Amino acid sequence: MASSADTQTPPNPERVMVCPHCGLPSIQVVKGSATVLRDDPSDAESPDYEYTLLQCKACREPSLQVEEALYPFAGPESEVAKFVYPASHQLSDHIPASLRREFDEARSCFETKAYTATVVMVRRTLEGICRDNGIEDRNLASALVKMEQDGLIDRTIGQWAKHLRLLGNQGAHFTGRPISREDANDALTFTEALLDQIYVLMKRFDEFKQRRETKGSP
């Protein structure tokens, strides 16, 4: 007869991460998983998706994480894991992927309470915006002024960008002054607004004008 030890159900696997509900580093118990295979197995650029249902040991809230993996496996850098529940705000697809990556890394730093790293990544995002819009000036202050002069950003957004640059400088150099959570959070909010103005609202307004001109509206 089998002993009770032989019939015991093995414990669910666990992962350690920051909970998207309570915001604390905690143990997440894996409650189940499902894999969605690519439509075309011969397409190396087509990813598999693995969905994992987790439950936080701290707050007991459930969450759903999806991990994307390219085939053949090229190492950890080919895998992207993110929470799809609770859903986090996603940047528009109109924003270039390279800038979305920089901003997402800034947000990931914030979620792990690395506020200095957050503002440094915000500064990198600003540099990327300038470069993506053909402004090659290596001095970020001058590049942001050029963006305002070219009409890519208005005066208010230009002021935001200026203070984000200064905050990024503070994070990039040792000053003995910590970056506060509030400043890091505002930096993310203002940077997202800047991205939206340049890549979403301006594009949408141009489409709006073109649509009205096509209809002959005044």
N, C-alpha and C positions, 0 to 999 in steps of 0.2 A: 504494500500500500504506500502511495506517495506521501511524503511528509508534508506538513503545512508549509514548510519553507519552499518545497518544490512547486507548490501551486500559487504562491504569492504573485500578484501582479507587479511587474517592475515599475518603479516610480517614473513619473513623467519627466522627460528631460527639462532642464532649466537654462535660462539665459539671463545674463546680467546686463542691464541697460537702463537708461533714463526712461521712466514711465511717462508716456504722453499725457496721462491723466493727472497724476499728482506731482509730476516734475521732479521726482526723487530718483537717485540711483537705486535700483531695486532688483530683486530676483523675479523674473517673469517665467511662469510655469507654462510649458507647451501643452496645450489641450488638444491639438489636432493640426493636421496639415493637408494640403492638396496641391498637386502639381499640374500646371497647364503646359502642355508641350507645344512647341512651335508648329505652325502650319506646314512649313517646308523644312524638313530635317536637313536638306542639303544646303540651306542658306545659313552660313556662319554668322551673318549679321542679325538673324532672327533669334530673339531670346526665348528661353524657357522662363516660366514664372512659378515660384513656389509660394503659396499662401500659408501663413502660420497663425493659428489662433493662440493668443497668449493671455494669461491672467496674472496681474500684479499681486505679489504677496503682501505688499504694503497697504494698498488701498482696495484691493480685491476687484478692481475694474478690469473688464476684458478689453483686448485690443487685437487688431488684425494687421499683420505685417506681410508685405510682399517683397520677395527677393528676385531680382532679375539676374540671369546668368547667361552669358554668351557661350556658344559652343563652336569649336572645342574650347575647353576652359583655359583661359589665358592668365589665371591667377586672381588674387583677391580684387585687383583693380577693375576686373571686368564685372564685378558683382555689385549691385546697388540694392540696399535694403531700406525700406521706408514704411512708415505706418500709413495705411489707407483708412483705418478707423482707430481712434477718432481722426477725421480728415483734417489735414492742415491746409492752409491757404497755399495754392500753387500759383507761380508766376505764369503770365500769359505765354503761349507758344510763340507769339510775335517777337518776344525778347530772344536774342540770339542764345543758343545753347551754352556757349562759353561763358556768357555773363550770368545765366541762370545757375551754372555750376559754382561760380564765385560767390553769388549771393546765397545759394543753398549752403555752402560751406560756412559762410558767416552766420547763418541761422543755426546751423548745427553747433557751432562754437557757443552761441548764446544759450542753446538748450542744455549744454553741459556746464554752464556757468563760467565759461572762459571768455570773460567780457573784453579783456585786452585783445585777445585773438579775434574777437568779433569785429572790433573797429578797424583792426589791421586788414581784415578781409573786405570790409566795407571800402577802405581806401583802394584796395586792389580792384574792386568792382568799378570805382570811379575812374581809375586809370584805364580799365578795359572799355568803358563807355566812350572815353575820349578817343582811344585807339580805333574802336569800331566805327567811329564817325569821321575818320580820316584826319584827326588832329594828332600829329606826331610829336608835339612839343614834350620833351622829357620832364619839364617842370610842370607839375600837376596844377599849381596855382595859375600859371599862364594858360594852360590848356583849358581850364574851366572858364576863364575869362573869354577865351576864344569861342567856346561853345555858346556863351551868352551873346557875344557879338554876332555870331552866325545865326542867331535866332533858334538854336536847338533847345534852349531852355530860357524861361523868362527870368526876370530879376529876382522874384521870390525864390524860385528853385535854385537860382545861382547862389543866393545867400545860404540856402541849406547846404549846397555842395561845398561852399567855402568852409563852413563850420564842420562838416563831415571830414574834410581834408585835415583840418587842424586837429580834430579828435583822433584821426588815424595817425597823424604825426606823434601825438602824445602816446599812443599805444605802441608805435614802432620804436620809440626811443625811451631809455630808462630815465624817468623823471622822479621816481619815488611816489608818484601820485597814482593810486589805483583808478581804473575805469569803473564807474558805478553801473549797476544793473540798469538804472533808468536811462543813463546816457547811451548804453549799448542798445537798449530797446528802441530809443528814439532814432538812433543811427540806422537801424534796420527799417523803421517806418519811413523815414525820409528818403532812404535809398530806393525803397520800393516805389515810392511816389515819383521819384526822378525817372526810374526805369519805365514806369507806366506812361509818364508824360511823353517821353521821347519815342518809345516803341509801340505804344498802344493808342493813347489819346490822339497824338498828332496824326498817326496813320488813319485812325477812324474818322477824324475830322476831315482829312483829305478825301476819303471815300464819300463822306457826307456831302461835301461841296461838289464833288464830281457827279454824284447822283442827282443833286438838285439842278446842276447845270444841264445835265442830260434831259431832265424833265422840263427845262425851260423856266424853272421857278426863279423869282427875283432874289 
